[in-house]
Each structure stands twice: as structure tokens, then as C-alpha cells.
């Protein structure tokens, strides 16, 4: 059976910090309007998206991202932790769906929450959000309520030495993946500009 590290090696999921606020806004604004409404529960103007990103508390919450070969964010998971509960917000750009990006982000978010001794992992979403509904069902989350809005929960086990080690390896793989993509992008730019950086 494949480990978390094996699965994430093919799709690197990087932990983001405060320096990623501008790319995060760009990612959310790149979502089609209908997808943006599904992600946030309501239609939000660009200024509200920027305000949401500005309010992310990186000291408390964790944000994960998946980049394409041009280092653009194509998928984002925001894990908001409060006490022994965590809530997930997830988005993937349409052209990168059905490639395992959402699954990789979801698995990374669950592993992260587990290793922080979170007991209850939650996803609140609009019932019309079929991709998220399929995902919570695939991961065995208990759907507590299902009206216009839905709430799903997953009880997490205690962390183990193996789960902590897997998370560290996944973080290292993601940093290496990003560094490699940045190197290739710089090399490609130099070829286009005739050797100038």
C-alpha cells in the first residue's frame, strides 16, 4: 500500500507562508465566478477576496499549494485550526482537475491536522459543490447535515512517529520540487533572452 509520501511525491504540495498572499489572491481570482461562489459559499468581489487572503493568520492556520511548471498556484488548501478542530477550504483551477491535485491537497491537509492533534476535521460546503461532495464521500467523512449547505466531519487518529516523519518528508519533497521548477523556469528564460537572466 502506498504511503502518503509516495502519493505526494508525484504531486508536490508545498506549505505556503505570508509571502504568498499575492499569488493566493491571483489563484482565487483565476477561478471562474461559479467556482469562486462554490469555494467561498457566496459570490465575492475581488476586493473581498483580497481582504480574505489578507486576514489569513499564518501563525494559526496552514495553507498548502500545488504549482504548475510555471510556478503558478493551481490548487490551494486552507486549513483553519481552532482548538481540536480544523476546517478545510479547497480550490483547484478547472484545467488542473481530475489529475489528483485535489486529492493530494486533501490528504496533505488531513495529515497536517492529525499531526497537530486535531480530533475533528471538517468541511463546510454548498451541496451543489459536487466535486467536494464526492471527495468527502471518498475519504469516508460523515456528512452531518445536507441541505443547501453541507457539513462533513472526519475523526482523526492520534499522530504517530510514522505520520510525523511522513509529513516532514512530504515538506522536503515539496521544497525540492519547487526549487527544481524554479531552476528550469530560469533556464528557459535565459534561453529565450539569449543567455541574459
C-alpha positions as CSV (number, residue, x, y, z in Angstrom):
1,X,0.0,0.0,0.0
2,X,1.4,3.4,-1.0
3,X,2.3,5.8,1.8
4,X,1.4,9.5,2.0
5,X,5.0,10.3,0.9
6,X,4.7,8.0,-2.1
7,X,1.4,9.6,-3.2
8,X,2.6,13.2,-2.6
9,X,5.9,12.6,-4.4
10,X,4.0,12.7,-7.8
11,X,2.1,15.9,-6.8
12,X,4.2,18.1,-4.6
13,X,2.2,20.0,-2.0
14,X,4.0,23.0,-0.6
15,X,3.3,24.7,2.7
16,X,2.8,28.5,1.9
17,X,3.7,31.4,4.2
18,X,2.8,35.1,4.3
19,X,4.9,35.8,1.2
20,X,2.3,34.0,-0.8
21,X,-0.6,36.4,-0.3
22,X,-0.4,38.0,-3.7
23,X,-0.3,34.6,-5.6
24,X,-3.1,33.4,-3.4
25,X,-5.3,36.3,-4.5
26,X,-4.4,35.6,-8.1
27,X,-5.3,31.9,-7.7
28,X,-8.7,32.7,-6.2
29,X,-9.4,35.3,-8.9
30,X,-8.5,32.8,-11.6
31,X,-11.4,30.6,-10.5
32,X,-14.4,31.0,-12.7
33,X,-17.2,33.1,-10.9
34,X,-19.3,30.0,-10.3
35,X,-16.4,28.0,-8.8
36,X,-15.5,31.0,-6.7
37,X,-19.0,31.1,-5.3
38,X,-18.7,27.3,-4.5
39,X,-15.4,27.8,-2.8
40,X,-16.5,30.7,-0.6
41,X,-20.2,29.8,-0.2
42,X,-21.2,33.1,-1.9
43,X,-20.2,35.3,-4.8
44,X,-17.4,37.6,-3.6
45,X,-16.0,40.7,-5.3
46,X,-12.2,40.8,-5.9
47,X,-11.8,43.3,-3.0
48,X,-13.4,40.8,-0.6
49,X,-11.2,38.0,-1.9
50,X,-8.1,40.2,-1.3
51,X,-9.4,41.0,2.2
52,X,-10.0,37.3,3.0
53,X,-6.4,36.5,2.0
54,X,-5.1,39.4,4.0
55,X,-6.9,38.1,7.1
56,X,-5.4,34.6,6.9
57,X,-3.5,34.0,10.1
58,X,-0.4,32.0,9.1
59,X,0.7,31.6,12.7
60,X,-2.5,29.7,13.4
61,X,-3.7,28.3,10.1
62,X,-1.9,26.5,7.4
63,X,-2.2,27.0,3.6
64,X,-0.9,24.4,1.1
65,X,-0.4,24.9,-2.6
66,X,0.3,23.0,-5.7
67,X,2.2,24.7,-8.5
68,X,2.3,24.1,-12.2
69,X,5.6,24.1,-14.2
70,X,5.4,27.9,-14.5
71,X,5.2,28.2,-10.6
72,X,1.5,29.4,-10.8
73,X,-0.7,28.2,-8.0
74,X,-3.2,25.7,-9.5
75,X,-4.6,24.3,-6.2
76,X,-4.9,25.6,-2.7
77,X,-6.0,24.1,0.6
78,X,-6.6,26.4,3.6
79,X,-6.6,24.5,6.9
80,X,-8.1,26.7,9.7
81,X,-7.4,25.2,13.1
82,X,-9.1,26.2,16.3
83,X,-8.6,24.1,19.4
84,X,-9.0,20.4,18.5
85,X,-11.0,21.2,15.3
86,X,-9.8,22.0,11.8
87,X,-11.8,23.3,8.8
88,X,-10.7,22.8,5.2
89,X,-11.3,25.2,2.3
90,X,-10.1,23.7,-1.1
91,X,-9.9,25.0,-4.7
92,X,-8.4,23.7,-7.9
93,X,-8.3,25.6,-11.2
94,X,-10.6,23.9,-13.8
95,X,-7.8,22.9,-16.2
96,X,-6.0,21.0,-13.5
97,X,-8.9,19.0,-12.1
98,X,-9.1,15.2,-12.4
99,X,-5.4,15.0,-12.1
100,X,-5.1,14.2,-8.4
101,X,-4.4,17.8,-7.3
102,X,-7.5,18.0,-5.0
103,X,-6.8,14.6,-3.6
104,X,-3.1,15.4,-2.8
105,X,-4.2,18.7,-1.1
106,X,-6.9,16.9,0.9
107,X,-4.5,14.1,2.1
108,X,-1.8,16.7,3.0
109,X,-4.3,18.8,4.9
110,X,-5.6,15.7,6.9
111,X,-2.0,14.6,7.7
112,X,-1.1,18.1,8.9
113,X,-4.2,18.3,11.1
114,X,-3.6,14.8,12.5
115,X,0.0,15.7,13.5
116,X,-1.3,18.8,15.3
117,X,-3.5,16.6,17.4
118,X,-6.7,17.8,15.8
119,X,-9.5,15.4,16.7
120,X,-12.2,16.7,14.3
121,X,-11.6,17.6,10.6
122,X,-14.4,19.4,9.0
123,X,-15.5,20.6,5.6
124,X,-18.4,23.0,5.1
125,X,-19.6,23.4,1.6
126,X,-22.6,24.1,-0.6
127,X,-24.4,20.9,-1.6
128,X,-24.2,22.0,-5.2
129,X,-20.4,21.6,-5.0
130,X,-20.4,18.1,-6.5
131,X,-16.5,17.7,-6.6
132,X,-16.2,18.4,-2.9
133,X,-19.2,16.2,-2.1
134,X,-17.5,13.3,-4.0
135,X,-14.2,14.0,-2.2
136,X,-15.7,13.9,1.3
137,X,-17.5,10.7,0.5
138,X,-14.4,9.2,-1.0
139,X,-12.4,9.9,2.2
140,X,-15.2,8.4,4.4
141,X,-16.2,11.7,6.0
142,X,-19.5,11.6,7.9
143,X,-22.0,14.1,6.3
144,X,-23.7,15.6,9.3
145,X,-26.1,17.8,7.5
146,X,-27.1,18.1,3.9
147,X,-29.4,20.9,2.9
148,X,-28.4,23.9,0.7
149,X,-25.2,23.9,2.9
150,X,-23.5,20.7,3.9
151,X,-21.2,19.8,6.8
152,X,-18.9,16.8,6.8
153,X,-16.7,15.6,9.6
154,X,-13.8,13.1,10.0
155,X,-12.4,11.9,13.3
156,X,-8.6,11.8,13.2
157,X,-6.4,9.3,15.0
158,X,-3.6,10.3,17.3
159,X,-0.3,11.2,15.5
160,X,2.4,8.6,15.3
161,X,6.1,8.7,14.7
162,X,5.5,7.4,11.2
163,X,2.9,10.1,10.4
164,X,5.2,12.9,11.7
165,X,8.1,11.5,9.6
166,X,5.9,11.3,6.5
167,X,4.9,14.9,6.9
168,X,8.5,16.0,7.2
169,X,9.5,14.1,4.1
170,X,6.5,15.5,2.2
171,X,7.6,19.0,3.1
172,X,11.1,18.3,1.9
173,X,9.9,16.8,-1.4
174,X,7.7,19.9,-2.0
175,X,10.6,22.3,-1.4
176,X,12.8,20.3,-3.7
177,X,10.1,20.2,-6.4
178,X,9.6,24.0,-6.2
179,X,13.3,24.6,-6.4
180,X,13.6,22.4,-9.4
181,X,10.8,24.1,-11.2
182,X,12.3,27.5,-10.4
183,X,15.6,26.4,-11.8
184,X,14.0,25.1,-15.0
185,X,12.0,28.3,-15.4
186,X,15.2,30.4,-15.0
187,X,17.0,28.2,-17.5
188,X,14.1,28.6,-20.0
189,X,14.1,32.4,-19.6
190,X,17.8,32.5,-20.2
191,X,17.4,30.5,-23.4
192,X,14.7,32.9,-24.6
193,X,16.7,36.1,-23.8
194,X,19.9,34.7,-25.3
195,X,21.6,34.0,-22.0
196,X,20.6,37.1,-20.1
197,X,18.9,36.5,-16.7
